[in-house]
Amino acid sequence: MKKSILFLLLFSFSTAIFSQETESTFDEKLAKSLNADEYGMKKYVFCLLKTGSNTTATKEETQKLFEGHMANINQLAKEGKLVVAGPFMKNERNYRGIYIFNASSIEEAKTFVVTDPAVQSKLLEAELTLWYGSAALQETLKIHDKIAKTKI
């Protein structure tokens, strides 16, 4: 009898947990606004920034080009073309940073990359590939603005 009661309790408990896990909080309006597919995902273009071939730029030129690089990042983000960007820490592979572009093709993302002064000057080299990720990434910058005490 004790085993039966224990079994019923465990069964009831697991059913309650399972039903909570499967409850949907799907927001169709939000999903459509983010161009999400049925899985809440979408295509992006992932850009790996590596050290470029320009090794002759002076310190002053490099500083000016990277100021333009940062201004360009902010402009692309403001326009909704850039979802995520950030530098890598020092590494032996010459990886400098990443962009995740809100673009559905390499060709479209190339039009964003060529606006970067550091890429134009060959201080940085961009490697592009299609990537499938959460459509919610597009909301990252809105959240970031709320948590960044100092703007870059």
Accessible surface in RSA format (square Angstrom, percent):
REM  Atomic radii and reference values for relative SASA: ProtOr
REM  Chains: A
REM  Algorithm: Lee & Richards
REM  Probe-radius: 1.40
REM  Slices: 20
REM RES _ NUM      All-atoms   Total-Side   Main-Chain    Non-polar    All polar
REM                ABS   REL    ABS   REL    ABS   REL    ABS   REL    ABS   REL
RES MET A   1   178.71  92.6 134.00  88.7  44.71 106.5 113.51  96.5  65.21  86.4
RES LYS A   2   179.04  87.3 171.97 105.5   7.07  16.8 116.93 105.2  62.11  66.2
RES LYS A   3   175.69  85.7 170.48 104.6   5.21  12.4 115.73 104.2  59.96  63.9
RES SER A   4    62.15  52.5  55.26  73.8   6.88  15.9  27.09  57.7  35.06  49.1
RES ILE A   5    87.19  49.6  86.98  64.8   0.21   0.5  87.19  62.8   0.00   0.0
RES LEU A   6   104.27  58.1 102.68  73.5   1.59   4.0 103.72  72.8   0.55   1.5
RES PHE A   7   132.72  66.4 130.26  80.7   2.46   6.4 132.41  80.3   0.31   0.9
RES LEU A   8   108.67  60.5 108.31  77.5   0.35   0.9 108.63  76.3   0.04   0.1
RES LEU A   9   114.18  63.6 110.82  79.3   3.36   8.5 111.47  78.3   2.71   7.3
RES LEU A  10   107.54  59.9 104.98  75.1   2.56   6.4 105.65  74.2   1.89   5.1
RES PHE A  11   118.19  59.1 113.54  70.3   4.64  12.1 117.72  71.4   0.47   1.3
RES SER A  12    66.34  56.1  56.69  75.7   9.65  22.2  35.09  74.7  31.25  43.8
RES PHE A  13   131.09  65.6 125.83  77.9   5.26  13.7 130.81  79.3   0.28   0.8
RES SER A  14    59.60  50.4  54.76  73.1   4.84  11.1  44.13  94.0  15.47  21.7
RES THR A  15    67.99  48.4  63.60  64.5   4.40  10.5  63.06  84.7   4.93   7.5
RES ALA A  16    48.39  44.5  41.82  64.5   6.57  15.0  47.81  67.3   0.58   1.5
RES ILE A  17    68.34  38.9  68.24  50.8   0.10   0.2  68.28  49.2   0.06   0.2
RES PHE A  18   130.62  65.3 129.48  80.2   1.14   3.0 130.53  79.1   0.09   0.3
RES SER A  19    53.93  45.6  51.18  68.3   2.75   6.3  38.49  82.0  15.45  21.6
RES GLN A  20   125.83  70.4 110.80  81.0  15.04  35.8  30.16  64.2  95.67  72.6
RES GLU A  21   130.25  74.8  95.22  72.0  35.03  83.4  45.03  87.1  85.21  69.6
RES THR A  22    81.31  57.8  53.91  54.6  27.40  65.3  47.00  63.1  34.31  51.9
RES GLU A  23   126.71  72.7 105.02  79.5  21.69  51.6  40.91  79.1  85.79  70.0
RES SER A  24    92.20  77.9  54.13  72.2  38.07  87.7  48.92 104.2  43.28  60.6
RES THR A  25   133.64  95.1 105.09 106.5  28.55  68.0  80.04 107.5  53.60  81.0
RES PHE A  26   138.50  69.3 102.22  63.3  36.29  94.4 110.77  67.2  27.74  79.4
RES ASP A  27    73.37  51.4  62.77  62.5  10.60  25.1  23.81  56.0  49.56  49.4
RES GLU A  28    97.81  56.2  93.18  70.5   4.63  11.0  27.60  53.4  70.21  57.3
RES LYS A  29   173.85  84.8 165.34 101.4   8.51  20.3 112.91 101.6  60.94  64.9
RES LEU A  30    83.42  46.5  80.00  57.2   3.41   8.6  82.94  58.3   0.47   1.3
RES ALA A  31    18.73  17.2  14.21  21.9   4.53  10.3  18.22  25.7   0.52   1.4
RES LYS A  32   143.73  70.1 127.65  78.3  16.07  38.3  84.96  76.5  58.76  62.6
RES SER A  33    80.44  68.0  43.03  57.4  37.41  86.2  50.64 107.8  29.80  41.7
RES LEU A  34    17.80   9.9  17.69  12.7   0.11   0.3  17.80  12.5   0.00   0.0
RES ASN A  35   110.15  76.0  91.19  88.1  18.96  45.7  23.73  57.1  86.42  83.5
RES ALA A  36    24.32  22.4   2.86   4.4  21.46  48.8   2.86   4.0  21.46  56.9
RES ASP A  37    56.59  39.6  41.01  40.8  15.58  36.8  43.16 101.6  13.43  13.4
RES GLU A  38   154.39  88.6 109.69  83.0  44.70 106.4  44.74  86.5 109.65  89.5
RES TYR A  39   163.17  76.2 131.90  75.0  31.26  81.4 100.79  75.7  62.38  76.9
RES GLY A  40    32.21  39.7   0.00   N/A  32.21  39.7  25.64  70.4   6.58  14.7
RES MET A  41    51.02  26.4  50.81  33.6   0.21   0.5  36.04  30.6  14.98  19.8
RES LYS A  42    25.14  12.3  20.12  12.3   5.02  11.9  16.59  14.9   8.55   9.1
RES LYS A  43   103.77  50.6  97.64  59.9   6.13  14.6  54.05  48.7  49.72  53.0
RES TYR A  44     0.00   0.0   0.00   0.0   0.00   0.0   0.00   0.0   0.00   0.0
RES VAL A  45     0.00   0.0   0.00   0.0   0.00   0.0   0.00   0.0   0.00   0.0
RES PHE A  46    54.49  27.3  54.49  33.8   0.00   0.0  54.49  33.0   0.00   0.0
RES CYS A  47     0.00   0.0   0.00   0.0   0.00   0.0   0.00   0.0   0.00   0.0
RES LEU A  48    22.27  12.4  22.27  15.9   0.00   0.0  22.27  15.6   0.00   0.0
RES LEU A  49     5.76   3.2   5.76   4.1   0.00   0.0   5.76   4.0   0.00   0.0
RES LYS A  50    48.08  23.5  48.08  29.5   0.00   0.0  15.38  13.8  32.69  34.8
RES THR A  51    60.54  43.1  46.11  46.7  14.43  34.4  40.90  54.9  19.63  29.7
RES GLY A  52     9.20  11.3   0.00   N/A   9.20  11.3   1.82   5.0   7.38  16.5
RES SER A  53    87.76  74.2  58.68  78.3  29.08  67.0  55.21 117.6  32.55  45.6
RES ASN A  54    40.12  27.7  24.04  23.2  16.08  38.7  12.18  29.3  27.93  27.0
RES THR A  55   120.99  86.1  84.25  85.4  36.74  87.6  67.77  91.0  53.23  80.5
RES THR A  56   122.67  87.2  96.62  98.0  26.05  62.1  77.84 104.6  44.83  67.8
RES ALA A  57    28.17  25.9   3.59   5.5  24.59  55.9   6.76   9.5  21.41  56.7
RES THR A  58    68.45  48.7  60.52  61.4   7.94  18.9  65.78  88.4   2.67   4.0
RES LYS A  59   174.64  85.2 160.78  98.7  13.86  33.0 109.87  98.9  64.77  69.0
RES GLU A  60   126.62  72.7 120.49  91.2   6.12  14.6  67.41 130.4  59.20  48.3
RES GLU A  61    89.91  51.6  84.47  63.9   5.44  12.9  36.82  71.2  53.09  43.3
RES THR A  62    41.49  29.5  41.49  42.1   0.00   0.0  35.17  47.2   6.32   9.6
RES GLN A  63   113.45  63.4 105.54  77.1   7.91  18.8  34.15  72.7  79.30  60.1
RES LYS A  64   149.35  72.9 143.68  88.2   5.67  13.5  91.08  82.0  58.27  62.1
RES LEU A  65    39.91  22.2  38.95  27.9   0.96   2.4  39.91  28.0   0.00   0.0
RES PHE A  66    50.22  25.1  50.17  31.1   0.06   0.2  50.22  30.5   0.00   0.0
RES GLU A  67    98.83  56.7  87.41  66.1  11.42  27.2  46.39  89.7  52.44  42.8
RES GLY A  68    22.22  27.4   0.00   N/A  22.22  27.4  19.71  54.1   2.51   5.6
RES HIS A  69    16.23   8.9  16.23  11.3   0.00   0.0   2.21   2.3  14.02  16.3
RES MET A  70    67.06  34.7  67.06  44.4   0.00   0.0  50.49  42.9  16.57  21.9
RES ALA A  71    61.41  56.5  50.41  77.8  10.99  25.0  56.24  79.2   5.17  13.7
RES ASN A  72    18.39  12.7  13.69  13.2   4.70  11.3   7.38  17.8  11.01  10.6
RES ILE A  73    25.98  14.8  25.98  19.4   0.00   0.0  25.98  18.7   0.00   0.0
RES ASN A  74    75.18  51.8  69.10  66.8   6.08  14.6  26.49  63.7  48.69  47.1
RES GLN A  75    83.64  46.8  81.08  59.3   2.56   6.1  34.60  73.6  49.04  37.2
RES LEU A  76     6.29   3.5   6.29   4.5   0.00   0.0   6.29   4.4   0.00   0.0
RES ALA A  77    26.38  24.3  15.86  24.5  10.53  23.9  16.89  23.8   9.50  25.2
RES LYS A  78   171.79  83.8 133.45  81.9  38.35  91.3  91.36  82.2  80.43  85.7
RES GLU A  79    83.84  48.1  48.76  36.9  35.08  83.5  33.19  64.2  50.65  41.4
RES GLY A  80    40.23  49.6   0.00   N/A  40.23  49.6  33.06  90.7   7.17  16.1
RES LYS A  81    74.47  36.3  73.55  45.1   0.92   2.2  34.67  31.2  39.80  42.4
RES LEU A  82     4.83   2.7   2.81   2.0   2.01   5.1   2.81   2.0   2.01   5.4
RES VAL A  83     5.66   3.7   3.12   2.8   2.54   6.1   5.56   4.8   0.10   0.3
RES VAL A  84    36.63  24.1  34.06  30.8   2.57   6.2  36.63  31.8   0.00   0.0
RES ALA A  85    38.07  35.0   6.72  10.4  31.36  71.3   6.84   9.6  31.24  82.8
RES GLY A  86    29.12  35.9   0.00   N/A  29.12  35.9  24.94  68.4   4.18   9.4
RES PRO A  87   107.56  78.4  88.75  80.9  18.82  68.4  91.14  75.2  16.43 102.1
RES PHE A  88    82.22  41.1  64.94  40.2  17.27  44.9  67.11  40.7  15.11  43.3
RES MET A  89   150.03  77.7 140.82  93.2   9.21  21.9 108.67  92.4  41.35  54.8
RES LYS A  90   213.33 104.1 171.35 105.1  41.98 100.0 127.65 114.9  85.68  91.3
RES ASN A  91    48.37  33.4  23.15  22.4  25.21  60.7  27.13  65.3  21.23  20.5
RES GLU A  92   151.92  87.2 116.34  88.0  35.58  84.7  73.54 142.2  78.39  64.0
RES ARG A  93   146.42  61.5 129.86  66.2  16.56  39.4  37.51  51.3 108.91  66.0
RES ASN A  94    91.27  62.9  86.97  84.0   4.30  10.4   9.90  23.8  81.37  78.6
RES TYR A  95    63.02  29.4  58.21  33.1   4.82  12.5  23.13  17.4  39.89  49.2
RES ARG A  96    96.41  40.5  87.84  44.8   8.57  20.4  22.67  31.0  73.74  44.7
RES GLY A  97     3.80   4.7   0.00   N/A   3.80   4.7   3.80  10.4   0.00   0.0
RES ILE A  98    36.62  20.8  35.63  26.5   0.99   2.4  35.63  25.7   0.99   2.7
RES TYR A  99     1.46   0.7   1.46   0.8   0.00   0.0   1.46   1.1   0.00   0.0
RES ILE A 100    12.57   7.2  12.57   9.4   0.00   0.0  12.57   9.1   0.00   0.0
RES PHE A 101     0.00   0.0   0.00   0.0   0.00   0.0   0.00   0.0   0.00   0.0
RES ASN A 102    42.22  29.1  30.51  29.5  11.71  28.2   0.73   1.8  41.49  40.1
RES ALA A 103     3.24   3.0   0.00   0.0   3.24   7.4   3.24   4.6   0.00   0.0
RES SER A 104    64.44  54.5  57.96  77.4   6.48  14.9  28.70  61.1  35.74  50.1
RES SER A 105    36.67  31.0  35.40  47.2   1.28   2.9  27.97  59.6   8.71  12.2
RES ILE A 106    41.23  23.5  39.97  29.8   1.26   3.0  39.97  28.8   1.26   3.4
RES GLU A 107   119.91  68.8 115.07  87.1   4.84  11.5  64.95 125.6  54.97  44.9
RES GLU A 108    69.84  40.1  62.68  47.4   7.16  17.1  30.04  58.1  39.80  32.5
RES ALA A 109     0.00   0.0   0.00   0.0   0.00   0.0   0.00   0.0   0.00   0.0
RES LYS A 110   110.42  53.9 109.93  67.4   0.49   1.2  59.34  53.4  51.08  54.4
RES THR A 111    82.28  58.5  74.17  75.2   8.11  19.3  69.30  93.1  12.98  19.6
RES PHE A 112    13.97   7.0  13.55   8.4   0.42   1.1  13.79   8.4   0.19   0.5
RES VAL A 113     8.93   5.9   8.93   8.1   0.00   0.0   8.93   7.8   0.00   0.0
RES VAL A 114    89.55  58.9  85.47  77.4   4.08   9.8  86.41  75.1   3.14   8.5
RES THR A 115    62.93  44.8  49.75  50.4  13.18  31.4  53.69  72.1   9.24  14.0
RES ASP A 116     0.17   0.1   0.17   0.2   0.00   0.0   0.17   0.4   0.00   0.0
RES PRO A 117    31.71  23.1  31.01  28.3   0.71   2.6  31.36  25.9   0.36   2.2
RES ALA A 118     0.00   0.0   0.00   0.0   0.00   0.0   0.00   0.0   0.00   0.0
RES VAL A 119    24.27  16.0  19.76  17.9   4.51  10.9  19.76  17.2   4.51  12.2
RES GLN A 120   114.22  63.9  83.77  61.2  30.46  72.5  37.35  79.5  76.87  58.3
RES SER A 121    29.86  25.2  13.85  18.5  16.01  36.9  24.58  52.3   5.28   7.4
RES LYS A 122   123.60  60.3 122.22  75.0   1.38   3.3  74.88  67.4  48.72  51.9
RES LEU A 123    17.79   9.9  15.09  10.8   2.70   6.8  15.21  10.7   2.58   6.9
RES LEU A 124     4.90   2.7   2.57   1.8   2.33   5.9   2.57   1.8   2.33   6.3
RES GLU A 125    88.05  50.6  83.68  63.3   4.38  10.4  30.48  59.0  57.57  47.0
RES ALA A 126    29.03  26.7   3.12   4.8  25.90  58.9   3.12   4.4  25.90  68.6
RES GLU A 127    85.53  49.1  80.62  61.0   4.91  11.7  33.74  65.3  51.79  42.3
RES LEU A 128    34.89  19.4  10.15   7.3  24.74  62.2  10.20   7.2  24.70  66.5
RES THR A 129    73.56  52.3  71.51  72.5   2.05   4.9  43.59  58.5  29.97  45.3
RES LEU A 130    85.63  47.7  66.09  47.3  19.54  49.1  66.33  46.6  19.30  51.9
RES TRP A 131    95.79  38.4  89.79  43.5   6.00  14.1  70.04  37.3  25.75  41.8
RES TYR A 132   108.83  50.8  93.35  53.1  15.48  40.3  86.75  65.2  22.08  27.2
RES GLY A 133     3.16   3.9   0.00   N/A   3.16   3.9   3.16   8.7   0.00   0.0
RES SER A 134    47.17  39.9  43.68  58.3   3.49   8.0  32.10  68.4  15.07  21.1
RES ALA A 135     1.77   1.6   1.77   2.7   0.00   0.0   1.77   2.5   0.00   0.0
RES ALA A 136    57.36  52.7  51.60  79.6   5.76  13.1  51.97  73.2   5.39  14.3
RES LEU A 137    45.32  25.2  43.17  30.9   2.16   5.4  44.57  31.3   0.75   2.0
RES GLN A 138    36.23  20.3  19.73  14.4  16.50  39.3  10.82  23.0  25.41  19.3
RES GLU A 139    43.57  25.0  43.57  33.0   0.01   0.0  18.66  36.1  24.92  20.3
RES THR A 140    52.77  37.5  50.07  50.8   2.70   6.4  42.97  57.7   9.79  14.8
RES LEU A 141    59.01  32.9  58.88  42.1   0.13   0.3  59.01  41.4   0.00   0.0
RES LYS A 142   125.30  61.1 119.35  73.2   5.95  14.2  85.44  76.9  39.86  42.5
RES ILE A 143   102.47  58.3 102.46  76.3   0.01   0.0 102.47  73.8   0.00   0.0
RES HIS A 144    82.54  45.1  81.49  56.6   1.05   2.7  55.59  57.3  26.95  31.4
RES ASP A 145    88.39  61.9  75.79  75.4  12.60  29.8  20.39  48.0  68.00  67.8
RES LYS A 146   174.94  85.3 136.35  83.7  38.58  91.9  87.93  79.1  87.01  92.7
RES ILE A 147   128.48  73.1  96.80  72.1  31.68  76.4 102.99  74.2  25.49  69.2
RES ALA A 148    24.24  22.3   6.03   9.3  18.21  41.4  14.27  20.1   9.97  26.4
RES LYS A 149   207.61 101.3 167.46 102.7  40.15  95.6 119.76 107.8  87.85  93.6
RES THR A 150   112.84  80.3  95.90  97.2  16.95  40.4  72.01  96.7  40.83  61.7
RES LYS A 151   131.85  64.3 108.88  66.8  22.97  54.7 105.53  95.0  26.32  28.0
RES ILE A 152   155.50  88.5 107.93  80.4  47.57 114.7 133.92  96.4  21.59  58.6
END  Absolute sums over single chains surface
CHAIN  1 A    11252.4       9540.9       1711.5       7164.5       4087.9
END  Absolute sums over all chains
TOTAL         11252.4       9540.9       1711.5       7164.5       4087.9
